[in-house]
């Protein structure tokens, strides 16, 4: 190809992550493109993984035309090949989300809140539970000391170990 003709079209596509993420074919040289093209590529990533790509063709801004005057002169020259296309990359960093850490934090927070609510509820009904046990047992009951009787108030019931066999003597 020696001369550039307006009927010629040159398209470009990007595939930065192999065939996993693709952009459509974009016309960078042809009758629908005005001036020297600038290919703007927007890359999104989360952590070390590429999550998405967007690309578009825009005319090269005036300040970049001044800085790259030789490339612009080569682009306007119909006999000069290869044609250069400027590419501008924008990186967008999406937050790195660790699902397991988030789940651990959520479960720990829920457990702590449950414990606080349980203790708060039990503290509010402690006197009612004590009154209920007193009404059911009939006397004050300490689970470690056993029921208190008038004769041996405050002394635990004697421990008689089970010797096996029949419990009837």
C-alpha positions in Angstrom: 0.0 0.0 0.0 1.8 3.1 -1.1 -0.9 5.8 -1.1 -3.5 6.5 1.5 -7.0 6.8 0.2 -10.0 8.0 2.2 -11.8 4.8 1.2 -9.3 2.7 3.1 -10.3 1.8 6.6 -8.0 0.6 9.3 -9.6 -0.9 12.4 -8.1 -1.8 15.7 -9.3 -4.0 18.6 -7.8 -4.7 22.0 -7.6 -8.0 24.0 -5.5 -7.2 27.0 -6.4 -10.3 28.9 -6.2 -12.8 26.1 -9.6 -13.8 24.8 -11.3 -13.2 28.1 -11.9 -9.4 27.8 -12.3 -7.9 24.3 -13.2 -4.6 22.8 -15.1 -4.2 19.6 -13.2 -3.3 16.4 -12.7 0.5 16.3 -12.1 2.4 13.0 -8.9 4.4 13.5 -8.3 5.5 9.9 -11.1 6.0 7.4 -13.9 8.3 6.3 -15.6 8.5 9.7 -12.5 9.6 11.5 -11.6 13.3 11.5 -8.0 14.3 12.1 -5.3 12.2 13.7 -6.9 9.6 15.9 -6.3 9.0 19.6 -7.3 5.7 20.9 -8.5 6.1 24.6 -8.5 2.8 26.5 -10.0 2.6 29.9 -8.8 -0.4 31.9 -10.6 -1.5 35.2 -8.8 -3.7 37.7 -9.6 -5.2 41.1 -6.4 -6.1 42.9 -4.2 -7.9 40.4 -7.0 -8.9 38.1 -8.2 -7.1 35.0 -12.0 -6.8 35.2 -13.0 -4.8 32.2 -11.9 -2.7 29.2 -13.6 0.2 27.3 -12.0 1.8 24.2 -13.0 4.7 21.9 -11.5 6.7 19.1 -11.4 10.5 19.5 -9.6 13.2 17.6 -6.1 14.0 18.9 -6.3 17.2 21.1 -4.5 20.3 19.9 -1.9 20.3 22.7 -0.9 16.7 21.8 -0.8 17.7 18.1 1.8 20.4 19.0 3.9 18.0 21.1 3.8 15.3 18.4 4.1 17.4 15.3 6.3 15.0 13.4 3.8 12.1 13.9 1.1 14.4 12.7 3.1 15.4 9.6 3.6 11.7 8.8 -0.1 11.0 9.3 -1.1 13.7 6.8 1.5 12.5 4.3 -0.5 10.0 2.1 2.7 8.2 1.0 4.2 7.6 4.4 3.5 4.2 6.0 3.0 2.9 8.6 0.6 5.3 10.1 0.9 6.0 13.8 -2.0 5.9 16.3 -1.6 7.4 19.7 -3.0 5.3 22.6 -3.9 6.8 26.0 -4.5 4.4 28.8 -6.6 5.2 31.9 -6.4 2.8 34.8 -9.4 2.6 37.2 -8.7 0.8 40.4 -11.8 -0.9 41.8 -11.7 -1.8 45.5 -10.2 -5.2 46.2 -13.0 -7.2 47.9 -12.1 -10.2 50.0 -15.3 -12.1 50.5 -14.0 -14.4 53.2 -12.7 -11.5 55.4 -16.0 -9.7 55.0 -17.9 -12.8 56.0 -15.7 -13.3 59.1 -16.2 -9.6 60.1 -19.9 -9.9 59.6 -20.2 -13.1 61.6 -18.1 -11.9 64.5 -20.1 -8.6 64.7 -23.3 -10.6 64.7 -22.1 -12.9 67.4 -20.9 -10.0 69.6 -24.2 -8.2 69.2 -26.1 -11.4 70.0 -24.1 -11.9 73.2 -24.6 -8.3 74.3 -28.4 -8.6 73.7 -28.5 -11.9 75.5 -26.7 -10.6 78.6 -28.8 -7.5 78.6 -32.0 -9.5 78.4 -30.9 -11.9 81.1 -29.8 -9.0 83.4 -33.3 -7.6 83.1 -35.1 -10.8 84.0 -32.7 -12.1 86.6 -35.0 -11.3 89.5 -37.9 -12.9 87.8 -36.0 -16.1 87.1 -34.9 -16.2 90.7 -38.5 -15.8 91.9 -39.6 -18.5 89.5 -37.0 -21.0 90.8 -38.0 -20.1 94.4 -41.6 -20.8 93.6 -40.9 -24.1 91.8 -38.4 -25.5 94.3 -40.0 -24.0 97.3 -36.8 -22.8 98.9 -33.8 -20.9 97.8 -31.8 -23.1 95.5 -28.1 -22.9 94.8 -27.0 -25.4 92.1 -23.6 -25.9 93.7 -24.8 -26.2 97.3 -28.1 -28.1 96.6 -31.4 -27.3 98.3 -31.1 -25.7 101.7 -33.0 -27.4 104.5 -33.5 -26.1 108.1 -31.4 -28.8 109.7 -28.3 -28.5 107.5 -28.7 -25.0 106.1 -25.7 -24.2 104.0 -24.1 -27.7 103.9 -24.1 -29.7 100.7 -25.9 -33.0 100.6 -23.7 -36.0 101.2 -22.3 -37.6 98.1 -23.1 -41.3 97.7 -21.3 -42.9 94.8 -23.2 -45.4 92.6 -21.7 -48.8 93.0 -23.4 -50.5 90.0 -25.9 -53.2 89.9 -29.3 -52.7 91.5 -30.0 -49.4 93.2 -32.2 -51.2 95.7 -30.5 -52.6 98.7 
